[in-house]
Amino acid sequence: MSHEPYDIGPARPRLDALAKACGTELFSADSYPPGLLWAGARRCGVPHGILRGVDASAARALPGVHAVLTREDVPGSNRQGIVHKDMPVLCGTRVRHCGDPVALVVAESRDVLRKALALIHVDIEPRQALADMDAALAPDAPLIHESHGSNILLAAEIHKGNAEEALAQCDVILEETYFTPAQAHAFLETENGLARLDEDGILHLTVSTQAPFRDRFEIGHALGIEPWKIRVHSPFLGGGFGGKDGATVQCLLGLAALRLPGRTIKMWWDREESFLAGYKRHAARMHYRLGAMNDGTLRSLVCHLWYDTGAYAHLGGEIMELGMEHAAGPYRVDHMDCRGLCVYTNNPVAGAFRGFGVAQASLAFEGMMDRLADRLGRDRLDLRRQNALRRGDRNCAGVTLTSSVGLDECLRRVQGHELWTTRHAWKKDAPAFTRRGVGVAAVFNGMGYGRGLADNAIAKIELTPDGRFVIYSGVPDMGQGNASTFAQIAGEMLCQDAGRLEVIQPDTERSHPSGSASAGRTTYTFGQALIKACEMMTTKLVRRAALALMIDEPGGFTLVPGAVRHLPTGKELPLTVMGAMLPRDDRVCVAEYLMPVSREVPDTGKDFPLGFPHLIFPFAAHLVRVEIDELTGLVRVCDYLAATDGGRVLNPQNFHQQIEGAVAQGLGFALMEGFGTENARITTPDLSTYLIPTSLDLPDTQSVAVETLEHSGPFGMKGVGEVGMNGPLPAVASALSDALGAHIVRAPVTPAMILELLASRGAQA
Amino acid sequence: MSHEPYDIGPARPRLDALAKACGTELFSADSYPPGLLWAGARRCGVPHGILRGVDASAARALPGVHAVLTREDVPGSNRQGIVHKDMPVLCGTRVRHCGDPVALVVAESRDVLRKALALIHVDIEPRQALADMDAALAPDAPLIHESHGSNILLAAEIHKGNAEEALAQCDVILEETYFTPAQAHAFLETENGLARLDEDGILHLTVSTQAPFRDRFEIGHALGIEPWKIRVHSPFLGGGFGGKDGATVQCLLGLAALRLPGRTIKMWWDREESFLAGYKRHAARMHYRLGAMNDGTLRSLVCHLWYDTGAYAHLGGEIMELGMEHAAGPYRVDHMDCRGLCVYTNNPVAGAFRGFGVAQASLAFEGMMDRLADRLGRDRLDLRRQNALRRGDRNCAGVTLTSSVGLDECLRRVQGHELWTTRHAWKKDAPAFTRRGVGVAAVFNGMGYGRGLADNAIAKIELTPDGRFVIYSGVPDMGQGNASTFAQIAGEMLCQDAGRLEVIQPDTERSHPSGSASAGRTTYTFGQALIKACEMMTTKLVRRAALALMIDEPGGFTLVPGAVRHLPTGKELPLTVMGAMLPRDDRVCVAEYLMPVSREVPDTGKDFPLGFPHLIFPFAAHLVRVEIDELTGLVRVCDYLAATDGGRVLNPQNFHQQIEGAVAQGLGFALMEGFGTENARITTPDLSTYLIPTSLDLPDTQSVAVETLEHSGPFGMKGVGEVGMNGPLPAVASALSDALGAHIVRAPVTPAMILELLASRGAQA
């Protein structure tokens, strides 16, 4: 066993790397306990309609079918949803999108399941499909949720200063409308889980989920059982990105398990079902009017954002809020009017996705910055530096930035980088029939839940009887590496090597509620709780060692790998002895952390119900160099640079992996991933029609850490799970406009669009 | 269920009162699990000798005998002892007092056990019995413990100033020698317990013990098993007083259980065995030379203390140390030379006993004060007030009293009491053939373990799934009521009523090491730990409630009976819901407290190994009025007043009960309880020969609380378990000398001694 502490700062190999590389780490999808049954949902396949009946007689008669359940079999409220409980577990009278489930089948095998699902006959009277927000907002549009009384899920406003008046006084006023598409999370491991009702009436679930603790309440409410009679275990996830934040398989699995006590039920959506029934990024439309002075000072923004939440709310309102909170970008803008409408349609359900509403708005505010720079004849990067938020400024939502702000330093790093300084020469060197462009973007992303919803974590650490430390994580690891960082934090605090540290993935029975793995909050919030728990553990161990060594004051003790040492005498007590000696409850420390929230009351026209505003922001400046094939319209991303302020970096490897992954996903969003619908029916139902970038489509991203110190965070860090997603689209748009001389207002920028732009530019020229 | 919080201050009924009054509270002795076997020891019956052999063949042959074990059957070190491991579990080659065990029998029933014990033939070659300290200290005396190299267990010295020189300069020098006897604890529930070795190799014991956590180490060392393979449970004790602090039945029971795995073994000493084999108070001899000035100022004390520890050490050295630390009484004395000798003899083993060495010295230092007052023609109480320690003074051990000191106030209360102010008239009113006397005494008693041995407690409190609080006590309740006070402390801190509070008696598996129930430390040390645990619990519950109620700052919350309430909104979360909601480890809080120790290095000629000096002292002033029957020599205690400074009183009922019990035990010590030996053989083997006071022998003690504030203690308290024991003997001696005109130097003061004194006084007159 190595005796080098698994500490903070250097790049430490991830604790989960070997097991994942060898395939011994079991994901939820890898679990096939003996005797399991398979569950699957019959999806309605119709975007909007009245459900007249479900005929399951043929399916029920099929040998190997254990149960076919419909709405009448759901014992509870039948309602799911994180904030708005508007999504049925099984539809009874109404279907609102093609993926709505109308029956649940439990069968002996996957084959029988497929056959049984095909045998279910569903009788639906179709109604007008509201295929876009305009249709849904039309005065005579049918209501998708009658009880809600409107197709508007949330109408919200942010007012800062006097935007219209200030706009009128500006030297320059620019106006534009931007469009971003729905996007699929396209995680490796699609939605899945297992459930079993045990003899004590406890419902056990193992689910690929980002929010095991919240799941208990979702399931409990939907199925009418006490949340504490539900145990949810969340192993490592094969990706999440927001798509596993909220109920996917949970309630359906629970329902099946309640019906078949003692049996283990597995449900695993294939890619097509994941695309059909899973959550998507909200498609958005954004209308911007930006006013500035001739010297480049931003002065006023009036904007209107529309987010298409599809058939159900999920976190639609909160996602739009976050877009609005970031609407003016990471810049000083004294006046802003921002109005938002989050609209129900019959499109697939939109929900949480890395970049959470901000990835959309980033195209708009950065597009406006490019236009302004071009209009004023200014260097695009320079104009951004001039207006960049600094510590102490108030952002466009009215929040005074007392947390760390490293944006200008991010921009300065990009400005000094040779990818930027050599851009003119590089562009001139473009081969024949090739255009080159260099783009930049400055982005940010509020971290954590924001005000109104406690962003809290409870960490538990145990000294085992054999002298190791086990960290009970309360927040899942979707692959981003937080579990390993938790071990590093404990290793740092307790001065122990990796061999003595183990992280248990969330399990509502063993670990403690710590919110969801989302919002860039995971390591920040749980890490702070864990630091406190480790401090408690250290104090405890020192005091217990002092007792055992008959030293009556605890000064002079320290933890060393494998032992507690009394420095003045050199006496040591091995952790193995302490572990054996201490009673169970004295080997466990539990500590909590609550993220600070802004106590300013922003000047909003309308209070948001939850999650507004944010206090702490990671920042980033992205640079991209692209090459356009004038003959095919294909865009090649040649170079990518991301300078990110995530506070202090705990493990450079994990940090850069996060950035690289987000950039890849962002480049897909910019250039390839338009999740298509036509009349509310999906036109990209699988990975042959919905393309995501492969490693061949991507450059080696250069990631630069700009290490500010975020005092409130663990060892000075901020979360970088989200911010990297927001840069690629505006940076690519900027590079393309640099290459084409035409501004990009719509994503993804497909070869067809490029060819069209080239043609119109050619016509102009 | 009452909704009145079970809080601190008012007299609250003891939580254990009803169950004890109804007989439903099960003591260790009450436990008769099915299939139990009985164990008993064959005692040698010889004060000193060489063990030639043990013939157990007849006993082994007796039907119903499961095992007869001798020294060879003991797998470990065979040594017991808290500090000095000098006491064998079973003697092999040597016996050192009549109670030494030479064989252990396990039998089907108590009857068979008795018969089998009688059938064991023990072959002992007698050696000279060292029946008193002088014999043991004689140059040619045989060594009781050869490996120790001397019959002196501990020789110790305390030097403060320059005592001999100062003495020579005094106006008055007084000299006297005092004697106090051994005393039996005479608890209701004699030593007993049960043991069983389970299938996992865990040795389970239920024992009437004051130190369950230390017991594990005693048993482990003696029997060669890991302490953490031993689980000790300590139910309520039917009295302890120090006599159950240290191994009694533990190792013998453990030995029997190891031999007979899976069987439950019970051992219960009857009164005679308890007198024979149990611990006693040390008999002591004390030679004092006290010097004072004519104005009454004490100036120098030179004294020599001898403590007879009997055959084994137990805590003999530490007990003598405490006597020495208190040798000059609670007075300012600038110079002191105190030498102590703790001596091995072949008498019954002496050990811890309420008053722990100080009950002996109190006779001497208070006797000297009376003599000095008489010599100077001063009022006895007045002289004590003149010299009484005050906060900021250094005591005779050289410790600066920064803790609370209420002695003068105790004396003032006595001085103003009508039992004192009317004393002259009362004495004059004595009937014929009756003499009356009024005595006072001022005493103190160091609290806790003192320096060198961490005086620590670890409290655990749990919110149960059904919304109650369970306190896991780490220190036994011998009857003094600490368990109930723990509930009160938790009730106070958590604002809960008695119905929601439960105290679990110590169990090394469920509660945490908190030292022994002794040294007046129990409520002080564990109470402080419990307060911290309750603070943690409150913080935790408030934060969890804030989460559940979606309130993102924990301000404004409070606990109310049965719930957590958010005061600004009036929202409540019932504890039943919180209990159901929280995971196991989040319902438990563990906190530690370490008693402060003096950091002064006293000017001692020789460092004590452990437990010296003390920092915190309860004080008391006692007054007694006695009546002497001149014809019979019988002394009647007419009135008793105890003014006690124990810091703030947590529950007046418990406080006064402690004082009343100690006064009763002290009056027995003063007037009746001489534990007799003749040539090291007990002459008072049972309660017909060893008399203790009954309620008819005792007055109604008036107990007055002098409530200083001890800042370091829980809600300002100090422990009063010991101090009350120290007053009655010197107060009675003072009253008798007041009545007789002759000073008392020996206890107990029997009618024969009184008649003798009357006769000699009569002769003088």
Boltz contact constraints between the chains, C-beta under 6 A:
constraints:
  - contact:
      token1: [A, 228]
      token2: [B, 580]
      max_distance: 6.0
  - contact:
      token1: [A, 228]
      token2: [B, 581]
      max_distance: 6.0
  - contact:
      token1: [A, 452]
      token2: [B, 552]
      max_distance: 6.0
  - contact:
      token1: [A, 454]
      token2: [B, 547]
      max_distance: 6.0
  - contact:
      token1: [A, 454]
      token2: [B, 552]
      max_distance: 6.0
  - contact:
      token1: [A, 456]
      token2: [B, 547]
      max_distance: 6.0
  - contact:
      token1: [A, 460]
      token2: [B, 585]
      max_distance: 6.0
  - contact:
      token1: [A, 512]
      token2: [B, 583]
      max_distance: 6.0
  - contact:
      token1: [A, 512]
      token2: [B, 586]
      max_distance: 6.0
  - contact:
      token1: [A, 543]
      token2: [B, 592]
      max_distance: 6.0
  - contact:
      token1: [A, 547]
      token2: [B, 454]
      max_distance: 6.0
  - contact:
      token1: [A, 547]
      token2: [B, 456]
      max_distance: 6.0
  - contact:
      token1: [A, 552]
      token2: [B, 454]
      max_distance: 6.0
  - contact:
      token1: [A, 552]
      token2: [B, 597]
      max_distance: 6.0
  - contact:
      token1: [A, 580]
      token2: [B, 228]
      max_distance: 6.0
  - contact:
      token1: [A, 583]
      token2: [B, 512]
      max_distance: 6.0
  - contact:
      token1: [A, 585]
      token2: [B, 460]
      max_distance: 6.0
  - contact:
      token1: [A, 585]
      token2: [B, 588]
      max_distance: 6.0
  - contact:
      token1: [A, 585]
      token2: [B, 590]
      max_distance: 6.0
  - contact:
      token1: [A, 586]
      token2: [B, 512]
      max_distance: 6.0
  - contact:
      token1: [A, 586]
      token2: [B, 590]
      max_distance: 6.0
  - contact:
      token1: [A, 588]
      token2: [B, 585]
      max_distance: 6.0
  - contact:
      token1: [A, 590]
      token2: [B, 585]
      max_distance: 6.0
  - contact:
      token1: [A, 590]
      token2: [B, 586]
      max_distance: 6.0
  - contact:
      token1: [A, 592]
      token2: [B, 543]
      max_distance: 6.0
  - contact:
      token1: [A, 597]
      token2: [B, 552]
      max_distance: 6.0
